[in-house]
Amino acid sequence: MITATVSGSFHRHMDAISRAVHELASRGVRVLSPADPRVVAAQGEFLFVASDPVRSVRLVQDRHLDCIRAASFLWLVCPDGYVGQSASMEIGFAAGARVPIYASAPPSDVTLREYVQVVPSISVATSLAAAQPDRRQREGLLINPHASIEQAHDVLERIKSVLAHSDGRIEPALQVRQEISDLRSKLALPTSYMN
């Protein structure tokens, strides 16, 4: 399944962002973030949308960055060329994660323009993403917490079993280390939480 994350200025382009989210969904693309772009709260200049599960600026932004990393592509909404500071960071993040960035209009900033491929429509972006090999990361704890927690429980149960009674086939310490490695992978924790 093709997935996308949408970035842009919530203050200047929220209507266009909402239209993009709905068009992507109508084309069968799973929009990881913002899945429901209706503004429901604010903290200073930061706007929370209906699909934000918590009202923490840092957690919402970390989740959005994880969604960019896990997406087939980033759709940038900047119809007049304006890209705010948060969306600029998100472009840089996508570029660093080698996630394709598409937009129907180029950003005004000459540097950002170098990282955004201008395409005539969301339809073309979707076709380009479909033609690329699937290089997405696993959806982690911030994107899909229920599935991640269930998978983590399974791994923890295996660790509990090894610690309670080893079957002798595999060295218990090695088996526990393998399970912990699997746990890290299943949770796909954001890099900022690894320290």
Order of alpha helices (4+ residues) and beta strands (2+ residues): beta-alpha-beta-beta-beta-alpha-beta-alpha-beta-alpha-beta-alpha-alpha-alpha
